[in-house]
Amino acid sequence: MEKILNTYEATAADGSSVTVYEVQESENAGVMESPDRKEGGIKRMQLSDGRPLKMVGERQFKVDGTDEAFLLDRPYRP
């Protein structure tokens, strides 16, 4: 199950605004004492439509596998 950790507004090269999500996959880490316990997995950035992003600069991201770039309106600190 994915958990949204944070949202960021970003600007595309054409000037349009998009929402970027910082998400983390929850992994089942249950044991006999607490079988429903979840631990966080790897964090990643994605667009609201689910396309994964790759960090290419301090506030700059590209859609993975393309040249479609976005600039966050505020700094991202992983």
RODORO-701524 format. One record per atom (N, C-alpha, C, O): residue in one letter; x, y, z. Coordinates in steps of 0.05 Angstrom, whole numbers, padded with zeros to 5 digits, always signed. Each point is the difference from the previous one (the first is absolute). Layout:
<nodes>
AXYZ ...
</nodes>
This chain:
<nodes>
M+00017-00023+00000 M-00017+00023+00000 M+00018+00025+00000 M+00019+00002+00015 E-00026+00017-00032 E+00016+00025-00002 E-00010+00020+00020 E-00024+00002+00005 K+00042+00014+00006 K-00007+00021+00018 K+00012+00026-00012 K+00023+00001-00006 I-00040+00020+00004 I+00010+00026-00010 I+00013+00014+00024 I-00014+00006+00020 L+00039+00000-00022 L+00015+00014+00021 L-00001+00030-00002 L-00001+00014+00020 N+00000-00004-00045 N+00001+00029-00004 N-00010+00006-00029 N+00002-00017-00017 T-00011+00041+00013 T-00007+00009-00027 T+00015+00026-00006 T+00006+00016+00018 Y+00001-00012-00043 Y+00014+00024-00009 Y-00013+00010-00025 Y-00010-00016-00017 E+00009+00042+00014 E-00008+00012-00025 E+00025+00003-00017 E+00021+00007+00010 A-00024-00011-00036 A+00022+00002-00019 A-00009+00013-00025 A-00024+00000-00007 T+00043+00011-00008 T-00005+00013-00026 T+00013-00016-00022 T+00024-00007+00002 A-00039+00001-00023 A+00010-00013-00024 A+00014+00020-00018 A-00003+00024+00004 A+00018-00034-00023 A+00014+00018-00019 A-00019+00018-00015 A+00008+00022-00008 D-00033-00031+00003 D-00019+00017-00014 D-00015+00019+00018 D-00017+00015-00009 G+00025-00014+00035 G-00012+00019+00019 G-00024-00010+00015 G-00010+00013+00018 S+00001-00037-00025 S-00023-00011+00014 S+00008-00010+00028 S+00023-00007+00005 S-00042+00006+00013 S+00005-00009+00027 S-00009-00029+00003 S-00020-00009-00011 V+00035-00006+00027 V-00007-00028+00006 V+00005-00005+00029 V+00014+00015+00014 T-00026-00037-00004 T+00005-00008+00027 T+00018-00025+00000 T-00004-00019-00015 V+00025+00020+00032 V+00019-00022+00003 V-00004-00012+00027 V-00003+00014+00020 Y+00002-00040-00019 Y-00004-00015+00025 Y+00026-00014+00009 Y+00013-00012-00017 E-00006+00014+00042 E+00021-00016+00012 E-00015-00023+00013 E-00015+00004+00019 V+00020-00029-00029 V-00015-00023+00010 V+00020-00021+00011 V+00024+00000-00007 Q-00035-00017+00024 Q+00016-00021+00012 Q-00017-00025+00001 Q-00023+00001+00009 E+00033-00023-00018 E-00014-00026+00001 E+00003-00011+00028 E+00023-00002+00010 S-00045-00006+00002 S+00001-00012+00027 S+00004-00030-00003 S-00013-00013-00017 E+00032+00002+00032 E+00006-00028-00001 E-00010-00013+00025 E+00003+00011+00022 N-00015-00035-00024 N-00009-00014+00024 N+00024-00010+00016 N+00017-00015-00010 A-00015+00024+00035 A+00022-00007+00017 A-00011-00013+00026 A+00012+00001+00021 G-00036-00012-00024 G-00013-00011+00024 G+00014-00024+00012 G+00014-00015-00014 V-00017+00012+00040 V+00010-00023+00015 V-00023-00010+00016 V-00022+00012+00000 M+00025-00034+00014 M-00021-00012+00015 M-00014+00020+00019 M-00024+00001+00003 E+00040+00016+00010 E-00011+00019+00020 E-00016+00022-00013 E-00020+00009+00012 S+00027+00000-00036 S-00015+00021-00014 S+00000-00006-00030 S+00016+00011-00015 P-00034-00029+00006 P+00000-00009-00028 P-00007+00022-00020 P+00006-00004-00024 D-00018+00026+00032 D-00007+00021-00019 D+00021+00022-00003 D-00005+00020-00013 R+00028-00023+00026 R+00020+00020-00001 R+00011+00004-00029 R+00004-00019-00014 K-00001+00044+00007 K+00011+00007-00027 K+00025+00016+00003 K+00002+00017+00018 E+00017-00021-00035 E+00025+00016-00001 E+00001+00013-00027 E-00009-00011-00020 G+00021+00035+00020 G+00003+00015-00025 G+00021-00013-00019 G+00021-00009+00009 G-00027+00010-00034 G+00019-00009-00020 G+00014+00024-00012 G+00003+00020+00012 I+00005-00023-00037 I+00015+00021-00014 I-00019+00022-00008 I-00022-00004-00009 K+00031+00029+00013 K-00015+00024-00008 K+00005+00005-00029 K+00022-00006-00011 R-00042+00017-00003 R+00003+00008-00028 R-00018+00024-00006 R-00019+00006+00015 M+00025+00007-00036 M-00016+00023-00009 M-00015-00008-00025 M+00010-00015-00017 Q-00035+00024+00015 Q-00016-00006-00024 Q-00020+00023-00005 Q-00006+00016+00018 L-00003-00014-00043 L-00021+00019-00007 L-00026-00010+00010 L-00003-00024+00007 S-00017+00041-00006 S-00026-00008+00009 S-00013-00022-00017 S-00017-00014+00009 D+00027+00011-00034 D-00011-00021-00017 D+00016-00026+00003 D-00005-00020-00014 G+00024+00019+00033 G+00015-00024+00006 G+00027-00004-00014 G+00014-00018+00006 R-00008+00036-00025 R+00025-00003-00015 R+00024+00006+00019 R+00000+00020+00014 P+00020-00038-00013 P+00022+00004+00018 P+00019+00022-00009 P+00004+00004-00024 L+00008+00010+00044 L+00018+00022-00006 L+00028-00008+00010 L+00004-00015+00019 K+00016+00027-00033 K+00028-00004+00007 K+00012+00027+00006 K-00004+00019-00016 M+00018-00016+00039 M+00012+00026+00007 M+00024+00005-00017 M+00017-00018-00003 V-00016+00042-00009 V+00023+00007-00017 V+00014+00025+00009 V+00019+00009-00013 G-00029+00004+00034 G+00011+00024+00011 G-00013+00005+00027 G-00016-00015+00009 E+00024+00037+00004 E-00010+00006+00027 E-00030+00000+00002 E-00012-00012+00018 R-00001+00026-00037 R-00030+00000+00000 R-00011-00010-00027 R-00023+00004-00006 Q+00041-00016-00010 Q-00008-00008-00027 Q-00004-00030-00002 Q+00016-00016+00011 F-00038+00008-00024 F-00007-00028-00004 F-00007-00004-00029 F-00010+00019-00014 K+00014-00043+00004 K-00009-00008-00027 K-00016-00025+00002 K+00004-00017+00018 V-00024+00015-00036 V-00015-00025-00001 V+00020-00022-00009 V+00014+00004-00020 D-00013-00025+00035 D+00019-00021-00005 D-00002-00010-00028 D-00021-00009-00009 G+00043+00009-00006 G+00001-00009-00027 G-00007+00020-00021 G-00001-00006-00024 T-00005+00031+00031 T-00007+00021-00019 T+00016+00025+00006 T+00016+00001+00019 D-00020+00020-00035 D+00012+00026+00005 D-00019+00020+00012 D+00006+00024+00002 E-00030-00034+00006 E-00021+00018+00012 E+00009+00008+00028 E+00002-00017+00018 A+00004+00043-00015 A+00012+00010+00025 A-00019+00017+00016 A-00019+00013-00011 F+00023-00013+00037 F-00016+00016+00019 F+00018+00013+00021 F+00021-00012+00007 L-00028+00036+00002 L+00015+00014+00020 L-00019+00004+00024 L-00021+00013-00002 L+00029-00024+00025 L-00016+00004+00025 L+00000+00029+00008 L+00019+00014-00003 D-00042-00005+00014 D-00003+00027+00009 D+00015+00005+00026 D+00005+00023+00007 R+00001-00044+00008 R+00015+00003+00025 R+00020-00023+00001 R-00004-00020-00013 P+00025+00023+00029 P+00021-00021+00001 P-00010-00027+00010 P-00019-00001+00016 Y+00030-00020-00027 Y-00005-00027+00008 Y+00023-00010+00017 Y+00023+00001-00009 R-00028-00010+00033 R+00021-00011+00017 R-00008-00029+00008 R-00016-00004+00017 P+00029-00015-00030 P-00007-00028+00005 P+00007-00009+00028 P-00004-00023+00008 
</nodes>
